[in-house]
Amino acid sequence: MRFKDEVSVMARVSMNGFRTLAAVCLALGVLAGPAASQTPSAPARPGLSETVAAVVNDEIISTFDLAQRMRLLIATSGIQPTQQNLPQFQREALSGLIDERLQIQELRRVEDEQKIEIIPTNEDVDEQLTEMARENNANLQQFVNALAAQGIGSETLREQIRAQSGWQRWVRGRYGSRLRVGQDQVKAEMDRIAAASSRPQYQIAEVFIDAARVGGMDVALNGAEQLVTQMQQGAPFPAVARQFSASPSAAAGGDVGWITAGEMAPEIDAALDQMRPGQLSRPIPVRDGVYIIYLRDRRAGASAVTVSLKQAAIALPSSAPEAEVRSAATRLSDLRGRIAGCETVESEASRVQGVVAGDLGEAELKDLSPAFRSAVENLNAGQTSDPIRTNVGLHILTVCSRGSAGGGDVSREQIEGRLFGQQLSMIARRYMRDLRMAATIETR
C-alpha cells in the first residue's frame, strides 16, 4: 500500500521556512545541548546531558527527543522562537510525542494480537519523505540536509510520519468499513442546510487550542494570544494550524470551508458577524478551549437581495444654496438620460463638468443607506436612479446587476462524505482519550 495515497496529517515542511529561521539554534541551544553545534549532516544526541522529559507506559521520552521536536515545530510552523513562546512550543512538542508513543504502543499491541502489519516500514516512510521533498522542489538528500541545517535529525520527522500514518491506517481500517451514513442522516443534513440558507455564510479556517490538552483555559488563552501575534507578523496560518490546532481540520491547514451562522459556538458567530474577509480574529474562548478564526470570505443568505452599483455625483455641502442644488440636479438628470447601462457611466460622466463617477461594488440591499436603498430597490439591472440628495452632494446610481446571495447547492455525495469524516474523527478522538486515560504518563 502506498502511504502517500492516504490523507496526510503532518505539516508540509517549507524549504523557504528553513532559510528564514537562523535564530532557531540560538533560541533552543540551552534546551538542545551540544546538538545545536553539530554539523548539518550530524545532529547527534547530547550524551551525558540527556535526561528524561516524560515516561509513557515505561517508555522514555528524552530531553533530546523533546528539543528535536521543538525544532521541527518551529521550522514547520513559521513562528519565530522567543522567550515568551518557547514554553508553548515545549508543551505542544511534549503532547505530540506522548500521543505518538501511545499510538505506536497500541499499534504494536494490535500487530501482536492480530498478526497483521500496520506500522509503516522504513521504505514506506522514505516514500513519504521523498514526496515531501518533491513538493519542496528538492530530492530526499537535499530535504534531509535542510532539516539538519537547523539541527533537526531526520529521524524526528520519520517517527512522526510513522506514528501518524500508521494510526490513520489503523483507525480507518478498523472503523471505516463499519461506519454507515444513512439516507435519513443525509436528508436531515440537506434539510438543515436548506433551512439555514437564508443566514449569512462564512468561509473560514480555524486553530483550536484544547484547554484540557495544554493545561487549562489560562494556558490555552495565553498560547492563542502568542499565535495570533506571530501570524500577524507573518507566520502562515495553515502551518500554524497543522502544528498547534487540536481540531480535525488541522490536517488541511485549518481549512473548514463554508459554514452557516449557527453551526459553531455562539461566541464564534458573534466574532464572525463583526469580521471582514481577510481578517484574523482575536482569541475566542469557548467552553472547552480557545479558537482563532481566519475569515476567507463571506456571503449573504440566499434570501438576501444583492445589487452591484456605480454612481455619478456632484459634491455639494448641506448648506449649498437652493439654486446651486437645482442646477446640479438638472445636470445629473441630463446625464441620467444618456447613460445606457453600467459600461457607459464613467465615459458619459466625464463629459459633464464637476461630475465624478465610480464603482460602488456589490452590497446587500438592506446594508445601503436609507436614501440609496429607496432609490434602487425597485430598479432592474441597467437602470439609473433619479438624483439623490445627501449631506455631501447629489448622486445618481446605476444598477449593474441584481440577484440573490448565497452559494451553490451541496450534493448528496458531498454531504455523505462530510458526515462520514465527522464520525470517523469523533471515533479517533475517543480512541485517543481512552488510551490516555488508561496509560501511565509521568512528566518531569
C-alpha positions as CSV (number, residue, x, y, z in Angstrom):
1,M,0.0,0.0,0.0
2,R,1.3,3.5,-0.9
3,F,1.2,5.7,2.1
4,K,1.3,8.8,0.0
5,D,-2.2,7.9,-1.2
6,E,-3.6,8.3,2.3
7,V,-4.7,11.7,3.7
8,S,-1.6,13.3,5.3
9,V,-1.9,14.6,8.8
10,M,1.5,16.1,9.3
11,A,2.8,19.5,8.3
12,R,4.5,20.0,4.9
13,V,7.9,21.4,5.7
14,S,8.7,24.6,3.8
15,M,12.3,24.8,2.5
16,N,12.0,28.6,2.4
17,G,10.9,28.5,6.0
18,F,14.2,26.9,7.0
19,R,16.2,29.6,5.3
20,T,14.5,32.3,7.5
21,L,15.0,30.5,10.8
22,A,18.6,31.2,11.6
23,A,17.6,32.1,15.2
24,V,16.3,28.6,15.9
25,C,19.7,27.2,17.0
26,L,20.5,30.1,19.3
27,A,17.0,30.1,20.8
28,L,17.0,26.4,21.5
29,G,20.6,26.0,22.4
30,V,20.0,25.8,26.1
31,L,17.5,23.1,25.6
32,A,19.2,21.1,22.9
33,G,22.7,21.0,24.5
34,P,25.6,20.1,22.1
35,A,23.2,19.2,19.4
36,A,22.9,22.9,18.5
37,S,26.6,22.9,17.4
38,Q,26.5,19.8,15.3
39,T,27.2,20.0,11.6
40,P,24.2,19.8,9.2
41,S,24.8,16.1,8.5
42,A,25.0,15.0,12.1
43,P,22.6,16.4,14.7
44,A,23.8,14.0,17.3
45,R,22.5,13.1,20.7
46,P,23.9,15.2,23.6
47,G,25.2,12.1,25.5
48,L,25.6,12.7,29.3
49,S,23.5,15.9,29.2
50,E,20.4,13.9,28.1
51,T,17.7,13.5,30.7
52,V,14.1,12.2,30.9
53,A,11.4,14.5,29.8
54,A,8.5,12.1,30.2
55,V,7.7,8.4,30.7
56,V,4.8,6.8,28.8
57,N,3.9,3.3,30.0
58,D,7.6,2.8,30.9
59,E,8.8,4.2,27.6
60,I,11.1,7.2,27.9
61,I,10.9,10.5,26.0
62,S,14.2,12.2,26.5
63,T,15.0,15.8,26.6
64,F,16.9,15.4,23.3
65,D,13.7,14.0,21.7
66,L,11.8,17.0,23.1
67,A,14.3,19.5,21.8
68,Q,14.3,17.9,18.4
69,R,10.5,18.0,18.2
70,M,10.5,21.7,19.3
71,R,12.9,22.5,16.5
72,L,10.7,20.7,14.0
73,L,7.6,22.6,15.3
74,I,9.4,25.9,14.9
75,A,10.6,25.1,11.4
76,T,7.2,23.9,10.1
77,S,5.0,26.5,11.8
78,G,7.0,29.5,10.6
79,I,6.8,31.1,14.0
80,Q,9.9,32.8,15.2
81,P,11.0,31.5,18.6
82,T,11.1,33.9,21.6
83,Q,11.5,33.5,25.3
84,Q,7.7,34.1,25.6
85,N,6.6,31.3,23.2
86,L,9.2,28.7,23.9
87,P,7.1,27.2,26.8
88,Q,4.2,26.9,24.3
89,F,6.4,25.0,21.8
90,Q,7.6,22.8,24.6
91,R,4.0,21.9,25.7
92,E,2.9,21.2,22.2
93,A,6.0,19.2,21.4
94,L,5.6,17.0,24.5
95,S,1.9,16.5,24.0
96,G,2.6,15.4,20.4
97,L,5.4,13.0,21.5
98,I,3.2,11.5,24.2
99,D,0.3,10.9,21.8
100,E,2.6,9.3,19.2
101,R,4.1,7.0,21.8
102,L,0.6,5.9,22.8
103,Q,-0.3,5.3,19.2
104,I,2.8,3.2,18.4
105,Q,2.3,1.2,21.5
106,E,-1.3,0.5,20.6
107,L,-0.3,-0.4,17.0
108,R,2.3,-2.9,18.3
109,R,-0.3,-4.5,20.6
110,V,-2.7,-4.9,17.7
111,E,0.0,-6.3,15.4
112,D,0.9,-8.9,18.1
113,E,-2.7,-9.9,18.8
114,Q,-4.0,-10.0,15.2
115,K,-0.7,-11.0,13.4
116,I,-1.0,-8.1,10.9
117,E,1.3,-5.3,9.8
118,I,0.1,-1.8,10.4
119,I,3.2,0.3,11.4
120,P,4.8,1.8,8.3
121,T,8.1,0.3,7.3
122,N,11.3,2.3,6.7
123,E,10.6,2.1,3.0
124,D,7.0,3.5,3.5
125,V,8.4,6.4,5.5
126,D,11.1,7.1,2.9
127,E,8.5,7.2,0.2
128,Q,6.6,9.9,2.1
129,L,9.7,11.9,2.8
130,T,10.6,11.7,-0.9
131,E,7.2,13.0,-1.8
132,M,7.5,15.9,0.8
133,A,10.9,16.7,-0.7
134,R,9.5,16.7,-4.2
135,E,6.7,19.2,-3.1
136,N,9.5,21.5,-2.0
137,N,11.4,21.1,-5.3
138,A,14.2,19.1,-3.7
139,N,15.4,15.5,-3.6
140,L,15.4,13.4,-0.4
141,Q,19.0,14.2,0.5
142,Q,18.6,17.9,0.0
143,F,15.5,17.8,2.1
144,V,17.3,15.9,4.9
145,N,20.2,18.3,4.7
146,A,17.8,21.2,5.1
147,L,16.5,19.7,8.3
148,A,20.0,19.0,9.5
149,A,21.0,22.6,8.8
150,Q,18.6,23.6,11.5
151,G,19.8,21.0,13.9
152,I,16.9,18.6,13.2
153,G,17.7,14.9,12.7
154,S,15.6,13.3,10.0
155,E,14.6,10.6,12.5
156,T,12.5,13.1,14.3
157,L,10.3,13.6,11.2
158,R,10.4,9.9,10.3
159,E,9.0,8.9,13.7
160,Q,6.2,11.5,13.4
161,I,5.3,10.2,10.0
162,R,5.5,6.5,11.2
163,A,3.1,7.1,14.1
164,Q,0.6,9.4,12.3
165,S,0.4,7.4,9.1
166,G,0.1,4.0,10.9
167,W,-2.5,5.4,13.3
168,Q,-4.6,6.8,10.5
169,R,-4.4,3.5,8.6
170,W,-5.5,1.5,11.6
171,V,-8.4,3.8,12.6
172,R,-9.7,3.9,9.1
173,G,-9.3,0.2,8.6
174,R,-10.8,-0.7,11.9
175,Y,-13.8,1.6,11.9
176,G,-14.2,2.9,8.3
177,S,-15.8,-0.2,6.9
178,R,-18.2,-0.3,9.8
179,L,-19.5,3.3,9.6
180,R,-22.7,3.8,7.7
181,V,-24.1,7.1,6.8
182,G,-27.8,6.5,6.5
183,Q,-30.0,8.2,3.9
184,D,-32.1,9.6,6.7
185,Q,-28.9,11.4,8.1
186,V,-28.1,12.8,4.6
187,K,-31.7,14.0,4.2
188,A,-31.7,15.6,7.7
189,E,-28.5,17.4,6.8
190,M,-29.8,18.6,3.5
191,D,-33.0,19.9,5.2
192,R,-30.8,21.7,7.8
193,I,-28.8,23.3,5.1
194,A,-31.9,24.4,3.2
195,A,-33.4,25.8,6.4
196,A,-30.2,27.7,7.1
197,S,-29.7,29.1,3.6
198,S,-31.2,32.4,4.5
199,R,-28.5,33.0,7.1
200,P,-25.1,34.5,6.4
201,Q,-22.4,32.1,5.3
202,Y,-18.7,32.2,6.1
203,Q,-15.6,30.6,4.5
204,I,-13.2,30.1,7.4
205,A,-10.1,28.5,8.7
206,E,-9.5,27.7,12.3
207,V,-7.0,26.9,15.0
208,F,-8.4,25.3,18.1
209,I,-6.4,25.1,21.3
210,D,-7.8,22.4,23.6
211,A,-7.7,23.7,27.1
212,A,-7.6,20.2,28.7
213,R,-4.7,19.2,26.5
214,V,-2.5,22.2,27.2
215,G,-3.1,22.5,30.9
216,G,-6.1,24.8,31.4
217,M,-8.0,27.7,29.9
218,D,-5.5,30.3,31.0
219,V,-2.7,28.5,29.3
220,A,-4.8,28.0,26.2
221,L,-5.7,31.7,26.0
222,N,-2.1,32.8,26.5
223,G,-0.9,30.4,23.8
224,A,-3.6,31.6,21.4
225,E,-2.6,35.2,22.0
226,Q,1.0,34.4,21.1
227,L,-0.1,32.5,18.0
228,V,-2.2,35.5,16.8
229,T,0.8,37.8,17.4
230,Q,3.1,35.5,15.3
231,M,0.6,35.2,12.5
232,Q,0.1,39.0,12.4
233,Q,3.9,39.2,12.0
234,G,3.8,36.8,9.0
235,A,3.6,33.2,10.3
236,P,1.5,31.2,7.7
237,F,-2.0,30.3,9.1
238,P,-2.0,26.8,7.5
239,A,1.4,25.9,9.0
240,V,0.4,27.1,12.5
241,A,-2.9,25.2,12.3
242,R,-1.2,22.0,11.3
243,Q,1.2,22.1,14.2
244,F,-0.9,23.7,17.0
245,S,-4.6,23.0,16.3
246,A,-6.4,20.2,18.1
247,S,-9.2,20.3,15.5
248,P,-9.6,17.6,12.8
249,S,-9.2,20.5,10.3
250,A,-5.6,20.8,11.3
251,A,-4.8,18.1,8.6
252,A,-6.0,20.6,6.0
253,G,-4.1,23.6,7.4
254,G,-7.2,24.6,9.4
255,D,-9.4,24.9,6.4
256,V,-13.1,24.4,7.3
257,G,-14.8,25.6,4.1
258,W,-18.2,27.3,4.1
259,I,-20.2,27.3,7.3
260,T,-23.6,28.8,8.1
261,A,-24.2,31.1,11.0
262,G,-25.3,28.9,13.9
263,E,-23.1,25.9,13.1
264,M,-20.4,26.8,15.5
265,A,-20.4,28.2,19.1
266,P,-22.3,31.4,19.7
267,E,-19.0,33.2,20.6
268,I,-17.6,32.4,17.2
269,D,-20.8,33.5,15.4
270,A,-20.6,36.8,17.3
271,A,-17.0,37.3,16.2
272,L,-17.7,36.4,12.6
273,D,-20.5,38.9,12.4
274,Q,-18.0,41.7,13.1
275,M,-15.2,40.5,10.8
276,R,-14.4,41.2,7.2
277,P,-12.9,38.8,4.6
278,G,-9.1,38.6,5.1
279,Q,-9.3,39.4,8.8
280,L,-7.8,37.3,11.6
281,S,-9.8,37.1,14.9
282,R,-8.5,37.7,18.4
283,P,-8.6,34.5,20.5
284,I,-12.2,33.4,21.1
285,P,-12.7,31.5,24.4
286,V,-15.4,28.8,24.3
287,R,-16.4,26.1,26.8
288,D,-13.5,23.7,26.2
289,G,-10.8,25.8,24.7
290,V,-9.9,28.8,22.5
291,Y,-10.4,29.4,18.8
292,I,-8.5,31.6,16.3
293,I,-10.6,32.2,13.2
294,Y,-9.4,33.4,9.8
295,L,-12.3,34.7,7.6
296,R,-11.5,34.0,4.0
297,D,-14.8,35.2,2.6
298,R,-18.4,35.7,3.5
299,R,-21.7,35.9,1.6
300,A,-25.3,36.7,2.5
301,G,-28.1,34.3,2.9
302,A,-29.9,33.0,-0.1
303,S,-32.9,35.2,0.7
304,A,-30.9,38.4,0.7
305,V,-31.0,40.7,-2.4
306,T,-27.7,42.0,-3.6
307,V,-27.0,44.8,-6.0
308,S,-23.9,46.0,-7.8
309,L,-23.8,49.7,-8.3
310,K,-22.0,52.6,-10.0
311,Q,-22.6,56.2,-9.1
312,A,-22.1,59.7,-10.6
313,A,-22.1,62.5,-8.2
314,I,-21.6,66.2,-7.7
315,A,-20.2,67.4,-4.4
316,L,-22.4,69.8,-2.6
317,P,-22.4,70.7,1.1
318,S,-25.6,70.6,3.0
319,S,-25.5,74.4,3.2
320,A,-25.4,74.9,-0.5
321,P,-27.9,77.4,-1.9
322,E,-31.1,76.0,-3.4
323,A,-30.3,77.4,-6.8
324,E,-27.0,75.5,-6.9
325,V,-28.8,72.3,-5.9
326,R,-31.3,72.7,-8.7
327,S,-28.5,73.3,-11.2
328,A,-26.7,70.2,-10.1
329,A,-29.9,68.2,-10.2
330,T,-30.6,69.3,-13.8
331,R,-27.1,68.3,-14.9
332,L,-27.4,64.8,-13.3
333,S,-30.9,64.4,-14.8
334,D,-29.5,65.1,-18.3
335,L,-26.6,62.7,-17.6
336,R,-29.1,60.0,-16.5
337,G,-30.8,60.2,-19.8
338,R,-27.5,59.5,-21.7
339,I,-26.4,56.5,-19.5
340,A,-27.1,53.2,-21.2
341,G,-26.1,50.7,-18.6
342,C,-23.1,50.4,-16.3
343,E,-20.5,50.3,-19.0
344,T,-21.2,53.9,-20.0
345,V,-21.4,55.6,-16.6
346,E,-17.7,56.8,-16.5
347,S,-17.5,57.8,-20.1
348,E,-20.7,59.9,-20.0
349,A,-19.9,61.4,-16.6
350,S,-16.5,62.6,-17.9
351,R,-18.3,64.9,-20.3
352,V,-20.1,66.8,-17.5
353,Q,-18.1,69.4,-15.6
354,G,-18.0,68.8,-11.8
355,V,-19.3,65.2,-12.0
356,V,-17.2,62.3,-10.5
357,A,-18.1,58.7,-11.3
358,G,-17.0,55.5,-9.7
359,D,-17.8,51.8,-8.9
360,L,-19.5,51.2,-5.6
361,G,-19.2,47.4,-5.9
362,E,-21.7,44.8,-4.6
363,A,-23.7,45.1,-1.4
364,E,-26.8,43.7,0.2
365,L,-29.8,45.9,-0.4
366,K,-30.5,46.1,3.3
367,D,-27.0,47.4,4.0
368,L,-27.4,50.5,1.8
369,S,-28.1,53.9,3.4
370,P,-31.9,54.6,3.5
371,A,-31.7,57.2,0.7
372,F,-29.7,54.8,-1.6
373,R,-31.9,51.8,-0.8
374,S,-35.1,53.7,-1.5
375,A,-33.7,54.9,-4.8
376,V,-32.6,51.5,-6.2
377,E,-34.9,48.9,-4.5
378,N,-37.3,48.9,-7.5
379,L,-34.7,49.3,-10.3
380,N,-33.6,46.5,-12.5
381,A,-30.1,45.9,-13.9
382,G,-29.1,48.7,-16.4
383,Q,-31.5,51.3,-14.9
384,T,-30.4,54.6,-13.3
385,S,-32.0,56.4,-10.4
386,D,-33.2,59.9,-10.1
387,P,-30.9,62.4,-8.4
388,I,-30.5,61.6,-4.7
389,R,-29.6,64.4,-2.2
390,T,-27.3,63.6,0.7
391,N,-25.3,65.7,3.1
392,V,-22.3,65.6,0.8
393,G,-23.8,66.1,-2.6
394,L,-26.2,64.9,-5.3
395,H,-25.9,61.3,-6.7
396,I,-27.4,59.1,-9.4
397,L,-27.0,55.3,-9.1
398,T,-26.9,52.8,-11.9
399,V,-27.7,49.1,-11.1
400,C,-25.1,46.9,-12.8
401,S,-26.6,43.6,-11.5
402,R,-29.2,42.4,-9.1
403,G,-29.7,39.0,-7.7
404,S,-30.0,36.7,-4.7
405,A,-27.0,35.9,-2.4
406,G,-25.9,32.5,-1.2
407,G,-23.7,29.7,-2.5
408,G,-24.4,26.8,-4.8
409,D,-26.1,23.6,-3.8
410,V,-24.2,20.9,-2.0
411,S,-24.6,17.4,-3.5
412,R,-25.7,14.3,-1.5
413,E,-22.3,12.8,-2.1
414,Q,-20.5,15.8,-0.5
415,I,-22.8,15.7,2.5
416,E,-22.3,11.9,2.9
417,G,-18.5,12.4,2.7
418,R,-18.7,15.2,5.3
419,L,-20.8,13.1,7.7
420,F,-18.5,10.1,7.3
421,G,-15.4,12.2,8.1
422,Q,-17.1,13.7,11.1
423,Q,-18.0,10.3,12.5
424,L,-14.5,8.8,11.9
425,S,-12.9,11.9,13.5
426,M,-15.1,11.6,16.6
427,I,-14.2,7.9,17.0
428,A,-10.4,8.6,16.6
429,R,-10.6,11.3,19.3
430,R,-12.5,9.0,21.7
431,Y,-9.9,6.3,21.0
432,M,-7.1,8.6,21.9
433,R,-8.9,9.8,25.0
434,D,-9.3,6.2,26.2
435,L,-5.6,5.4,25.6
436,R,-4.5,8.5,27.6
437,M,-6.9,7.6,30.5
438,A,-5.6,4.0,30.6
439,A,-1.9,5.0,30.3
440,T,0.7,5.7,33.0
441,I,2.2,9.0,32.0
442,E,4.8,10.8,34.0
443,T,6.3,14.2,33.0
444,R,9.4,15.5,34.6
